[in-house]
Amino acid sequence: MGLRQVLVADDDLVDQMAFARLVRSAALPIQCTWADSVAEAKEALGAGNFDAAVLDYWLGDGSALDLLPDLRTVPTLIVAGTSDPGIAAEVRQAGAVDFLGKRYGLPDAASGHNNYWLWGPSGSGEVVIVISRQLGDLPDAFEEVSQEGFIHDDTGYVQPSENDLSVFVVRKPRKPIGLLWRQTKHYE
């Protein structure tokens, strides 16, 4: 497998250098395309295909949200040097993960999907929020399972396969969360 193509949009040269240093020091198999504005990022997106994108929220001529319509099928990480609730609301509506984080006492998000699975869950797993299309094996894995909500987004930023999902709150795992986690891995 060749190098993964990653679009990195950040208007801060120091942050660009830090990201490049991380890629080199970790010997990550990625090729970065650098952009320091929304306009440069859009130009890069028009010229190539990307496996992922890392975007600073604030760019000189706009924000990372201006790029999301062009990145609908590309896994995207948005980085912001602030915990401004207005930005959080915008990014949350656009489907970003982990933006609210520690400010609201939330653990890091965990997912069994693709490489996100490698990060694994944080915490004990005594209470877990599961977003899924169906109840599946949750009653076999947890003593308490309740459907608490439903996600529907009609903004156009959510892929059809990730829309119209149920939100379950599950408690009291029947096995250690580490053992349950091994069963969640899936590639789609």
N, CA and C of each residue as an Amber inpcrd file, in Angstrom:
protein
   564
   0.8420000  -1.1670000   0.0000000   0.0000000   0.0000000   0.0000000
   0.8910000   1.2340000   0.0000000   0.5600000   2.2130000  -0.8140000
   1.3440000   3.4360000  -0.9070000   1.0490000   4.3890000   0.2290000
   1.5830000   5.5640000   0.1020000   1.3660000   6.5860000   1.1090000
  -0.0810000   7.0770000   1.0830000  -0.6360000   7.3110000   2.2450000
  -1.9690000   7.9040000   2.3600000  -1.8450000   9.3950000   2.0920000
  -2.7890000   9.9320000   1.3600000  -2.7820000  11.3490000   1.0130000
  -3.6170000  12.1200000   2.0320000  -3.0030000  13.1020000   2.6860000
  -3.6690000  13.8740000   3.7310000  -3.5810000  15.3620000   3.4050000
  -4.7120000  16.0210000   3.3990000  -4.7630000  17.4700000   3.2440000
  -4.6260000  18.0880000   4.6270000  -3.6610000  18.9750000   4.7900000
  -3.4760000  19.6870000   6.0480000  -3.6770000  21.1680000   5.7550000
  -4.7420000  21.7540000   6.3250000  -5.0360000  23.1720000   6.1200000
  -4.8570000  23.8960000   7.4470000  -3.8260000  24.7240000   7.5100000
  -3.5340000  25.4840000   8.7260000  -2.7780000  26.7350000   8.3170000
  -3.2060000  27.8820000   8.8120000  -2.5510000  29.1290000   8.4180000
  -1.4320000  29.5350000   9.3690000  -1.0760000  28.6690000  10.3100000
  -0.0070000  28.9510000  11.2630000   1.2100000  28.0920000  10.9030000
   2.2920000  28.7420000  10.5010000   3.4950000  28.0320000  10.0700000
   4.0750000  27.1660000  11.1800000   4.0200000  27.6220000  12.4150000
   4.5440000  26.8380000  13.5420000   3.7470000  25.5410000  13.6960000
   2.4190000  25.6200000  13.5710000   1.5920000  24.4090000  13.6590000
   1.8710000  23.4680000  12.4920000   2.0870000  24.0070000  11.3020000
   2.4350000  23.1720000  10.1480000   3.7410000  22.4360000  10.4040000
   4.7140000  23.1500000  10.9410000   6.0160000  22.5340000  11.2220000
   5.8900000  21.4480000  12.2860000   5.0770000  21.6870000  13.3020000
   4.8720000  20.6860000  14.3550000   4.2200000  19.4290000  13.7850000
   3.2300000  19.6010000  12.9090000   2.5700000  18.4400000  12.2990000
   3.5530000  17.6710000  11.4160000   4.3490000  18.3880000  10.6300000
   5.3500000  17.7360000   9.7740000   6.3610000  16.9650000  10.6240000
   6.7570000  17.5380000  11.7530000   7.7030000  16.8630000  12.6560000
   7.0810000  15.5880000  13.2160000   5.8080000  15.6430000  13.5830000
   5.1060000  14.4640000  14.0820000   5.0860000  13.3600000  13.0270000
   4.7700000  13.7270000  11.7900000   4.7100000  12.7390000  10.7060000
   6.0730000  12.0750000  10.5210000   7.1240000  12.8940000  10.5250000
   8.4780000  12.3440000  10.3510000   8.8910000  11.4750000  11.5250000
   8.7230000  11.9830000  12.7440000   9.2090000  11.2520000  13.9200000
   8.4530000   9.9430000  14.1350000   7.1860000   9.8980000  13.7780000
   6.3950000   8.6730000  13.9350000   6.4570000   7.7890000  12.6970000
   7.1860000   8.2520000  11.6810000   7.3070000   7.5130000  10.4140000
   5.9390000   7.1150000   9.8720000   5.0080000   8.0740000   9.9210000
   3.6640000   7.8040000   9.4240000   3.6810000   7.6890000   7.9060000
   2.9790000   6.7050000   7.3570000   2.9870000   6.5050000   5.8980000
   1.9980000   7.4410000   5.1980000   2.2310000   8.7510000   5.3670000
   1.3360000   9.7160000   4.7490000   2.1180000  10.7550000   3.9660000
   1.4890000  11.2630000   2.9450000   2.0070000  12.3670000   2.1390000
   1.0870000  13.5500000   2.3840000   1.6300000  14.6320000   2.9190000
   0.8180000  15.8040000   3.2340000   0.7970000  16.7830000   2.0680000
  -0.3820000  17.3090000   1.8150000  -0.5440000  18.4470000   0.9210000
  -0.9250000  19.6070000   1.8170000  -0.1460000  20.6790000   1.7740000
  -0.3090000  21.7970000   2.6960000  -1.1200000  22.9140000   2.0540000
  -1.9830000  23.5140000   2.8510000  -2.7520000  24.6790000   2.4180000
  -2.8430000  25.6170000   3.6100000  -2.7200000  26.9240000   3.3590000
  -2.8320000  27.8510000   4.4870000  -4.0510000  28.7650000   4.3850000
  -5.0000000  28.3640000   3.5490000  -6.2430000  29.1200000   3.4290000
  -7.3290000  28.2100000   2.8680000  -8.5630000  28.6630000   2.9710000
  -9.6790000  27.9210000   2.3790000  -9.4810000  27.8370000   0.8700000
  -9.0680000  28.9370000   0.2500000  -8.8840000  28.9550000  -1.2080000
  -7.8300000  27.9360000  -1.6470000  -6.6920000  27.8780000  -0.9400000
  -5.6530000  26.8950000  -1.2900000  -6.1400000  25.4760000  -1.0620000
  -6.8860000  25.2630000   0.0090000  -7.4050000  23.9180000   0.2840000
  -8.3870000  23.4870000  -0.7930000  -9.2580000  24.3980000  -1.2150000
 -10.2150000  24.0690000  -2.2820000  -9.4790000  23.7520000  -3.5820000
  -8.4200000  24.4870000  -3.8590000  -7.6240000  24.2200000  -5.0560000
  -7.0010000  22.8290000  -4.9780000  -6.4620000  22.4880000  -3.8150000
  -5.8580000  21.1640000  -3.6300000  -6.9070000  20.0650000  -3.7630000
  -8.0890000  20.3000000  -3.2010000  -9.1570000  19.3060000  -3.2980000
  -9.5960000  19.0890000  -4.7380000  -9.5470000  20.1420000  -5.5360000
  -9.9110000  20.0110000  -6.9420000  -8.8650000  19.2730000  -7.7580000
  -7.6260000  19.2560000  -7.2550000  -6.5270000  18.6530000  -8.0050000
  -6.2200000  17.2120000  -7.6030000  -6.7470000  16.7540000  -6.4620000
  -6.3720000  15.4090000  -6.0300000  -7.3930000  14.7710000  -5.1230000
  -7.1690000  13.4910000  -4.8420000  -8.0130000  12.7170000  -3.9390000
  -7.2760000  12.5500000  -2.6210000  -7.9980000  12.6760000  -1.5150000
  -7.3720000  12.5900000  -0.2020000  -8.0070000  11.4830000   0.6180000
  -7.1620000  10.8350000   1.4260000  -7.6190000   9.7800000   2.3230000
  -8.1030000  10.3570000   3.6480000  -7.6290000  11.5610000   3.9910000
  -8.0100000  12.2070000   5.2420000  -7.6830000  13.6930000   5.1400000
  -8.2450000  14.4590000   6.0770000  -7.9520000  15.8940000   6.1430000
  -7.8190000  16.3070000   7.6010000  -6.8620000  17.1790000   7.8560000
  -6.6740000  17.7910000   9.1690000  -6.7900000  19.2900000   8.9450000
  -7.7820000  19.9110000   9.5780000  -8.0760000  21.3160000   9.3120000
  -8.0520000  22.1390000  10.5880000  -7.3550000  23.2590000  10.5420000
  -7.4760000  24.2450000  11.6030000  -8.8410000  24.9030000  11.4250000
  -9.5330000  25.1740000  12.5230000 -10.8620000  25.7740000  12.3890000
 -10.7680000  27.1450000  11.7300000  -9.8950000  27.9940000  12.2450000
  -9.7620000  29.3430000  11.6940000  -8.7070000  29.3580000  10.6140000
  -9.0790000  29.7350000   9.4170000  -8.1390000  29.9270000   8.3180000
  -8.2790000  31.3870000   7.8820000  -7.2640000  31.9470000   7.3000000
  -7.2560000  33.3800000   6.9960000  -8.4610000  33.8880000   6.2360000
  -8.9940000  33.0900000   5.3400000 -10.1010000  33.5520000   4.4900000
 -11.4150000  32.8270000   4.7700000 -11.5210000  32.1880000   5.8990000
 -12.7430000  31.4790000   6.2500000 -12.4750000  30.4850000   7.3650000
 -13.3380000  29.4740000   7.4590000 -13.1620000  28.4510000   8.4900000
 -13.1750000  27.0620000   7.8560000 -12.8230000  26.0800000   8.6640000
 -12.8210000  24.6900000   8.2060000 -14.1940000  24.2630000   7.6990000
 -15.2470000  24.8470000   8.2550000 -16.5960000  24.4750000   7.8340000
 -16.8450000  24.8030000   6.3660000 -16.1190000  25.7910000   5.8370000
 -16.2600000  26.1250000   4.4170000 -15.7630000  24.9980000   3.5130000
 -14.9480000  24.1200000   4.0680000 -14.3810000  23.0210000   3.2860000
 -15.1840000  21.7300000   3.3770000 -16.0400000  21.6180000   4.3660000
 -16.7500000  20.3530000   4.5910000 -17.5920000  19.8750000   3.4100000
 -18.2580000  20.7530000   2.6610000 -19.0070000  20.2320000   1.5100000
 -18.1120000  19.5130000   0.4970000 -16.8490000  19.8900000   0.4250000
 -15.9140000  19.2420000  -0.4980000 -15.2680000  18.0020000   0.1080000
 -15.5190000  17.7610000   1.3900000 -14.8830000  16.6530000   2.1050000
 -15.9020000  15.6510000   2.6410000 -17.0650000  15.5780000   2.0300000
 -18.1490000  14.7310000   2.5630000 -17.7520000  13.2790000   2.7560000
 -16.9070000  12.7400000   1.9150000 -16.5350000  11.3240000   2.0190000
 -15.1350000  11.1380000   2.5740000 -14.5150000  12.2180000   3.0590000
 -13.1450000  12.1570000   3.5580000 -13.1510000  12.2860000   5.0810000
 -12.5770000  11.3200000   5.8090000 -12.4810000  11.4720000   7.2660000
 -11.7240000  12.7640000   7.5850000 -12.3100000  13.5930000   8.4380000
 -11.7740000  14.9270000   8.6800000 -11.6820000  15.2140000  10.1720000
 -10.5400000  15.7580000  10.5720000 -10.3230000  16.1960000  11.9390000
 -10.2320000  17.7130000  11.9140000 -11.0600000  18.3690000  12.7360000
 -11.0130000  19.8250000  12.8430000 -10.3830000  20.1690000  14.1840000
  -9.3660000  21.0170000  14.1400000  -8.6390000  21.4220000  15.3320000
  -8.9440000  22.8910000  15.5850000  -9.2790000  23.2220000  16.8230000
  -9.5490000  24.6190000  17.1730000  -8.8280000  24.9440000  18.4630000
  -8.2110000  26.0850000  18.5120000  -7.5020000  26.5110000  19.7050000
  -8.4220000  27.2050000  20.6920000  -9.6850000  26.8460000  20.7130000
 -10.6590000  27.4840000  21.5890000 -11.7280000  26.4820000  21.9710000
 -12.4550000  26.7900000  23.0180000 -13.6140000  25.9670000  23.3810000
 -14.8750000  26.8160000  23.3230000 -14.8810000  27.7830000  22.4210000
 -16.0180000  28.6860000  22.2380000 -17.2850000  27.8870000  21.9500000
 -18.3610000  28.0850000  22.7400000 -19.5910000  27.3110000  22.5280000
 -20.2090000  27.5190000  21.1480000 -20.0650000  28.7020000  20.5650000
 -20.6080000  28.9430000  19.2260000 -19.9180000  28.0910000  18.1810000
 -18.5960000  28.0180000  18.2840000 -17.8380000  27.1720000  17.3570000
 -18.1790000  25.7130000  17.6060000 -18.2960000  25.3440000  18.8800000
 -18.6420000  23.9660000  19.2130000 -19.9640000  23.5750000  18.5700000
 -20.9480000  24.4560000  18.6250000 -22.2570000  24.1580000  18.0310000
 -22.1420000  23.9870000  16.5240000 -21.3910000  24.8530000  15.8720000
 -21.2190000  24.7430000  14.4140000 -20.5430000  23.4330000  14.0390000
 -19.4580000  23.1220000  14.7460000 -18.6950000  21.9190000  14.4170000
 -19.4960000  20.6690000  14.7450000 -20.2060000  20.7000000  15.8750000
 -21.0220000  19.5440000  16.2650000 -22.0730000  19.2660000  15.2000000
 -22.7070000  20.3150000  14.6970000 -23.7110000  20.1360000  13.6570000
 -23.0840000  19.5840000  12.3910000 -21.8120000  19.8410000  12.1810000
 -21.1300000  19.3470000  10.9960000 -20.6140000  17.9240000  11.2030000
 -20.8210000  17.3350000  12.3790000 -20.4680000  15.9440000  12.6000000
 -19.0920000  15.7120000  13.1860000 -18.4360000  16.7140000  13.7390000
 -17.1050000  16.5260000  14.3140000 -17.2120000  15.7180000  15.6060000
 -16.1640000  14.9770000  15.9000000 -16.1140000  14.1430000  17.0970000
 -15.1370000  14.7590000  18.0870000 -15.4510000  14.6870000  19.3560000
 -14.5550000  15.0760000  20.4400000 -14.3520000  16.5680000  20.6240000
 -15.1250000  17.4140000  19.9530000 -14.8640000  18.8430000  20.0790000
 -15.1440000  19.3330000  21.4970000 -16.2320000  18.8840000  22.0900000
 -16.5980000  19.3920000  23.4090000 -15.7000000  18.8490000  24.5120000
 -15.3010000  17.6200000  24.3690000 -14.3020000  17.0110000  25.2290000
 -14.3990000  17.2840000  26.7100000 -13.2570000  17.5610000  27.2760000
 -13.1380000  17.6510000  28.7300000 -13.9090000  18.8190000  29.3350000
 -14.1630000  19.8670000  28.5560000 -14.8820000  21.0230000  29.1040000
 -16.2160000  20.6110000  29.7240000 -16.8700000  19.6220000  29.1240000
 -18.1580000  19.1670000  29.6390000 -18.0540000  17.8250000  30.3620000
 -16.8480000  17.4330000  30.7060000 -16.6560000  16.1980000  31.4470000
 -16.9070000  14.9420000  30.6420000 -16.7780000  15.0400000  29.3200000
 -17.0120000  13.8760000  28.4680000 -15.7170000  13.1110000  28.2480000
 -15.7900000  11.7960000  28.1860000 -14.5990000  11.0310000  27.8150000
 -14.3540000  11.1830000  26.3170000 -13.1790000  10.7780000  25.8690000
 -12.9050000  10.7890000  24.4380000 -13.8770000   9.8490000  23.7340000
 -14.2680000  10.2260000  22.5300000 -15.1450000   9.3540000  21.7450000
 -14.3800000   8.1000000  21.3510000 -15.0920000   7.0170000  21.2100000
 -14.4960000   5.7560000  20.7780000 -15.3980000   5.1680000  19.7070000
 -14.7990000   4.5210000  18.7220000 -15.5800000   3.9340000  17.6390000
 -14.9010000   2.6640000  17.1630000 -15.7100000   1.6950000  16.8050000
 -15.1720000   0.4620000  16.2530000 -14.9000000   0.5480000  14.7680000
 -15.0960000   1.7140000  14.1740000 -14.9940000   1.8760000  12.7270000
 -13.5660000   2.1920000  12.2860000 -13.0580000   1.4080000  11.3670000
 -11.7440000   1.6090000  10.7490000 -10.6520000   1.8670000  11.7920000
  -9.7150000   2.7680000  11.5260000  -8.5910000   2.9760000  12.4310000
  -8.9710000   3.6480000  13.7410000 -10.1490000   4.2400000  13.8260000
 -10.5930000   4.8250000  15.0870000 -10.5960000   3.7470000  16.1800000
 -10.8280000   2.4930000  15.7710000 -10.8640000   1.3860000  16.7220000
  -9.5550000   1.2640000  17.4900000  -8.4270000   1.5900000  16.8520000
  -7.1170000   1.4220000  17.4680000  -6.9560000   2.2670000  18.7250000
  -7.6610000   3.3930000  18.8150000  -7.5270000   4.2610000  19.9800000
  -8.2180000   3.6840000  21.1890000  -9.1990000   2.8610000  20.9760000
  -9.8970000   2.2060000  22.0700000 -10.6910000   3.1360000  22.9560000
 -11.4400000   2.5570000  23.8740000 -12.2610000   3.3790000  24.7620000
 -11.4280000   3.9350000  25.9180000 -11.8810000   5.0410000  26.4720000
 -11.2700000   5.5510000  27.6960000 -12.2870000   5.3510000  28.8100000
 -11.8130000   5.2090000  30.0020000 -12.7240000   5.0450000  31.1300000
 -13.1080000   3.6030000  31.3760000 -14.0030000   3.4220000  32.3400000
 -14.3710000   2.0830000  32.8020000 -15.3960000   1.3950000  31.9170000
 -16.1690000   2.1800000  31.1780000 -17.2350000   1.5830000  30.3760000
 -18.4770000   1.2870000  31.1750000 -18.5580000   1.7780000  32.4220000
 -19.7490000   1.5360000  33.2420000 -20.9880000   2.1610000  32.6110000
 -20.8030000   3.3100000  31.9440000 -21.8870000   3.9540000  31.2020000
 -21.3290000   4.2970000  29.8330000 -22.0300000   3.8700000  28.7800000
 -21.5590000   4.0830000  27.4150000 -22.7250000   4.5920000  26.5780000
 -22.4450000   5.5530000  25.7320000 -23.4400000   6.0030000  24.7540000
 -23.1050000   5.3120000  23.4460000 -24.0630000   4.6050000  22.8930000
 -23.8690000   3.8620000  21.6580000 -24.7810000   4.4550000  20.5890000
 -24.1990000   4.7980000  19.4680000 -24.9790000   5.3050000  18.3410000
 -24.9790000   4.2150000  17.2850000 -26.1620000   3.7140000  16.9760000
 -26.2590000   2.5520000  16.0990000 -27.6090000   2.5370000  15.3860000
 -27.6550000   1.8440000  14.2850000 -28.9100000   1.7140000  13.5570000
 -29.8530000   0.7350000  14.2550000 -29.2930000  -0.2120000  14.9960000
 -30.1380000  -1.2310000  15.6240000 -29.6080000  -1.6220000  16.9970000
 -30.4510000  -2.2290000  17.7690000 -30.1180000  -2.6620000  19.1160000
 -29.0400000  -3.7450000  19.1080000 -29.0990000  -4.6500000  18.1620000
 -28.0800000  -5.6820000  17.9920000 -27.8010000  -6.4860000  19.2420000
 -26.5060000  -6.6270000  19.5620000 -26.0720000  -7.4450000  20.6920000
 -25.9410000  -6.6650000  21.9940000 -26.4030000  -5.4360000  22.0360000
 -26.2310000  -4.6280000  23.2500000 -26.7940000  -5.3040000  24.4980000
 -27.9900000  -5.9160000  24.4490000 -28.5040000  -6.5700000  25.6740000
 -27.6250000  -7.7290000  26.1400000 -26.8960000  -8.3700000  25.2270000
 -25.9920000  -9.4440000  25.6280000 -24.7260000  -8.8930000  26.2870000
 -24.3460000  -7.6560000  25.9360000 -23.1010000  -7.0820000  26.4190000
 -23.2790000  -6.2270000  27.6750000 -24.4800000  -5.6570000  27.8790000
 -24.7230000  -4.7620000  29.0080000 -26.0040000  -5.1460000  29.7320000
 -26.0030000  -4.9700000  31.0570000 -27.1850000  -5.3020000  31.8500000
 -28.3410000  -4.3350000  31.6090000 -28.0100000  -3.0620000  31.4080000
 -29.0590000  -2.0640000  31.2110000 -28.8800000  -1.3930000  29.8520000
 -29.9450000  -1.3880000  29.0590000 -29.9190000  -0.7840000  27.7250000
 -31.1940000   0.0350000  27.5540000 -31.0290000   1.3130000  27.1930000
 -32.2290000   2.1100000  26.9320000 -31.9820000   3.0210000  25.7310000
 -32.9900000   3.1090000  24.8810000 -32.9070000   4.0270000  23.7440000
 -33.3110000   5.4030000  24.2590000 -32.4020000   6.3830000  24.1050000
 -32.6320000   7.7130000  24.6620000 -32.8520000   8.7800000  23.6050000
 -32.6280000   8.4440000  22.3450000 -32.8070000   9.4660000  21.3230000
 -32.6170000   8.9090000  19.9320000 -32.6660000   9.8250000  18.9910000
 -32.5710000   9.4730000  17.5840000 -31.8440000  10.6220000  16.8860000
 -30.9540000  10.3060000  15.9800000 -30.2070000  11.3310000  15.2560000
 -30.7200000  11.4110000  13.8260000 -31.1450000  12.5940000  13.4670000
 -31.5030000  12.8570000  12.0850000 -30.9490000  14.2290000  11.7330000
 -30.2300000  14.3130000  10.6480000 -29.6300000  15.5720000  10.2180000
 -29.9600000  15.7930000   8.7570000 -30.5120000  16.9480000   8.4470000
 -30.8400000  17.2270000   7.0550000 -30.0310000  18.4010000   6.4940000
 -28.8590000  18.6690000   7.1230000 -28.0100000  19.7650000   6.6340000
 -27.2280000  19.3700000   5.3930000 -27.0930000  18.0700000   5.1340000
 -26.3160000  17.6150000   3.9910000 -24.8870000  17.2500000   4.3410000
 -24.4610000  17.4930000   5.6010000 -23.0880000  17.1710000   5.9940000
 -22.9300000  15.7290000   6.4690000 -24.0330000  15.0380000   6.6950000
 -23.9780000  13.6820000   7.2160000 -24.2290000  12.7000000   6.0730000
 -23.3520000  11.7010000   5.9780000 -23.5280000  10.6900000   4.9450000
 -24.7900000   9.8780000   5.2430000 -25.4910000   9.4300000   4.2080000
 -26.7230000   8.6670000   4.4400000 -26.5290000   7.4620000   5.3620000
 -25.3800000   6.8050000   5.2730000 -25.1430000   5.6340000   6.1230000
 -24.9490000   6.0080000   7.5860000 -24.7300000   7.2950000   7.8680000
 -24.5160000   7.7450000   9.2400000 -25.6700000   8.6200000   9.7410000
 -26.7710000   8.6000000   9.0380000 -27.9300000   9.3910000   9.4300000
 -29.0420000   8.4570000   9.8980000 -30.0040000   8.9980000  10.6060000
 -31.1460000   8.2340000  11.1180000 -30.6980000   7.0690000  12.0040000
 -29.9190000   7.4110000  13.0190000 -29.3900000   6.4190000  13.9460000
 -30.0150000   6.5980000  15.3300000 -30.1090000   5.5120000  16.0640000
 -30.6150000   5.5480000  17.4350000 -29.4760000   5.8240000  18.4000000
 -29.8080000   6.4820000  19.5090000 -28.8490000   6.7420000  20.5770000
 -29.2600000   5.8870000  21.7720000 -28.3830000   4.9740000  22.1540000
 -28.6260000   4.0900000  23.2860000 -27.6900000   4.4660000  24.4300000
 -28.1920000   4.4100000  25.6430000 -27.3460000   4.5260000  26.8280000
 -27.3280000   3.1350000  27.4470000 -26.1130000   2.6140000  27.5930000
 -25.9590000   1.2640000  28.1510000 -25.1150000   1.3570000  29.4230000
 -25.4570000   0.4970000  30.3730000 -24.7760000   0.5100000  31.6720000
 -24.4490000  -0.9110000  32.1040000 -23.4610000  -1.0040000  32.9620000
 -23.0740000  -2.2590000  33.6080000 -22.6830000  -3.3330000  32.5830000
 -21.4830000  -3.2180000  32.0360000 -21.0380000  -4.2340000  31.0700000
 -20.9640000  -5.6170000  31.7160000 -21.3550000  -6.6140000  30.9610000
 -21.3390000  -7.9970000  31.4560000 -19.9240000  -8.5820000  31.4330000
 -19.0200000  -7.9480000  30.6770000 -17.6130000  -8.3410000  30.6010000
 -16.7960000  -7.0630000  30.7350000 -15.4960000  -7.1710000  31.0360000
 -14.6570000  -5.9650000  31.0470000 -14.7280000  -5.2530000  29.6970000
 -14.7480000  -3.9270000  29.7420000 -14.9210000  -3.1530000  28.5190000
 -13.8360000  -3.4730000  27.4890000 -12.6390000  -3.8090000  27.9300000
 -11.5670000  -4.1730000  27.0030000 -11.9050000  -5.4110000  26.1740000
 -12.5550000  -6.3840000  26.7830000 -12.9650000  -7.5860000  26.0490000
 -14.0940000  -7.2680000  25.0790000 -15.0540000  -6.4550000  25.5220000
 -16.1460000  -6.0660000  24.6270000 -15.6200000  -5.2580000  23.4490000
 -14.6220000  -4.4250000  23.7150000 -14.0830000  -3.5520000  22.6710000
 -13.5230000  -4.3500000  21.5000000 -12.8840000  -5.4540000  21.8040000
 -12.2880000  -6.2830000  20.7340000 -13.3290000  -6.7650000  19.7320000
 -14.5850000  -6.8420000  20.1520000 -15.6550000  -7.3270000  19.2820000
 -16.2730000  -6.2170000  18.4220000 -15.8800000  -4.9680000  18.6360000
 -16.5370000  -3.8580000  17.9300000 -15.8770000  -3.5050000  16.6040000
 -14.7000000  -4.0020000  16.3470000 -13.9430000  -3.5930000  15.1700000
 -14.6890000  -3.9370000  13.8860000 -14.8040000  -2.9470000  13.0020000
 -15.3930000  -3.2120000  11.6890000 -14.8370000  -2.2310000  10.6640000
 -14.7000000  -2.7090000   9.4470000 -14.2150000  -1.8990000   8.3500000
 -15.3160000  -1.8310000   7.2940000 -15.6660000  -0.6350000   6.9130000
 -16.7350000  -0.4700000   5.9250000 -16.3250000   0.5300000   4.8710000
